[in-house]
Amino acid sequence: MNVTLIDYGAGNLRSVANALRALGLEPNIAAASSDMGNTTHLVLPGVGSFGDCMEQLAKRRLIDPIREWVAAGKPYLGICLGYQILFDSSEESPGIAGLGIVPGTVRRFGQTPGLKIPHMGWNSAVPRNPDTGNWAALGAEPYFYYVHSYFPCPDDRSVIAAETSYGGDKFASAIELPNLLACQFHPEKSQETGLRLIRNFLGL
């Protein structure tokens, strides 16, 4: 197994790399498509803005390789911004196109009195198929760590793997496609629960 982390200059690589090391894996770091080598699993962690991420991926000529990877049905794990950029666009960066792999838009939480934005801290995710696949041994309502002001809204709700409630919004906190898992929360910061999710995804 060769797990590659995409480095676009702003991702939270250290925490994700440490999580993988805790599982006994030494990740490869790729800042260009030529660095992907014999990758078996691709991970795109993310912090920062939607527009900046897409700009950096374009500069590093990583957009087409990521699209082709997912289109080929190869294992992809997207975390936070690595989840959001799978969609067509984001209210955070008007006019900037995402990867367009999953139809839909990334939206901002509504301005509700008393609601803190960003949504930060621990919250539950409710899997549609608990205790199976990526969600094995996690239970009906596992808790994960979140830091975000925007959340994806898939056009096709059948791709939603888990939902989370915050304020008046219930949003898709994770999606699944064949060999793809993408989540708004940070499994690498979610202690044993997060490590279990990553372990499940990798098939360890």
C-alpha positions, 0 to 999 in steps of 0.5 A, a space after each residue: 500500500 502506498 498512500 499519497 498526500 496531495 500537497 498544494 501548499 496549504 493543506 494540513 499535511 502534518 496532522 494527516 501524515 501523523 495519523 497515517 503513521 499511527 496506523 503504521 504507514 509512511 505517506 508519500 507527499 506529492 506536490 506534482 503529478 510526477 510525485 504520485 509514483 506507485 500510489 494506491 490511495 490518494 488523500 487530499 487534506 485541506 485548509 484555506 479557501 476554495 479559490 486558493 486551493 483550486 489556484 494552487 492545484 492548477 499551478 501544480 498541474 494536479 487538477 487533471 490527475 485528480 479528476 482522472 484518478 477519481 474517474 478511474 475508480 481509484 481510492 480517494 479520501 478528501 478531508 474538509 477542503 479536499 471534500 469541498 473542491 469535488 463540487 462545481 463551485 463554492 459561495 466562498 469563491 464566486 466564479 471559481 470552478 471546482 473539480 466538478 466531480 460531484 454535481 452541487 454547490 458549497 454553501 455558507 451557514 446561514 446568519 442565525 442569531 447566536 450561531 457561531 461561525 465557523 462551526 468549530 469543535 466536536 459534533 456527531 455525524 449520522 451515517 446512513 449505513 452505520 457499522 458497514 464499510 467505511 463506518 464499521 465499528 463506529 456506531 450509529 452516531 460517531 463524533 468528529 472534529 469540525 472547523 468550517 464555515 461552508 458545507 457541500 450540498 450535493 445535487 444527488 442526495 444518494 451520494 450522502 454517506 452521513 449528515 450532521 446538524 448545526 444550528 438550523 442546517 442539516 448538511 452532508 458531512 460525508 459522501 461516498 462514491 465507489 472507492 471515494 470517501 470525502 468528509 467535512 470533518 477532520 478524522 485526523 483530529 478526531 482521535 480513535 474514531 477518526 483513526 478507525 474511519 481512516 483504517 476502514 477506508 484503507 482496508 487495514 
